[in-house]
Amino acid sequence: MIIATINDIIGLLGQPWFLVFAVPIIGSVISVLIAKFSSTARTIFAMITVGVAALIASTLVFIEDLHTQVPLKFMPSTAIGQYFATAINVDALGAFMALVASGLGFLIALFSIEYM
């Protein structure tokens, strides 16, 4: 699958493996905006977004059938004369590592509430 247009990127929003990456990134931007109103609301929202990412990662490991790899290639425009490509392979090991990283991130966020 080659990502070339904005419509392709919007189509990725329904994929659970993409949401593991997107939810914390989008949540961090929104939590900065929420912090202007309430520190408690920001903390709760941050915990929810990290927890949702961990739940989505757990569905990848325990529910999704990941026996085949899902390559995702990003092909940026060559308007500036430079070209590079990168890819994400979603397989069982990558899903397990996403679960470990997001699960530990949730625990770190949970235990750091009292310290920060």
Number of C-alpha atoms within 10 A of each C-alpha: 10 11 16 13 11 8 9 12 12 9 10 14 13 9 9 16 22 16 18 23 15 14 19 21 13 12 18 16 10 14 19 13 12 17 14 10 10 11 13 11 14 20 16 13 18 22 20 16 19 25 21 18 26 24 16 22 29 20 16 23 20 12 10 14 11 16 9 10 12 14 14 14 15 16 15 14 12 9 7 6 6 8 10 9 8 10 14 13 14 19 18 18 12 18 23 16 13 23 22 15 15 24 19 14 17 21 14 13 17 16 11 10 11 7 5 6
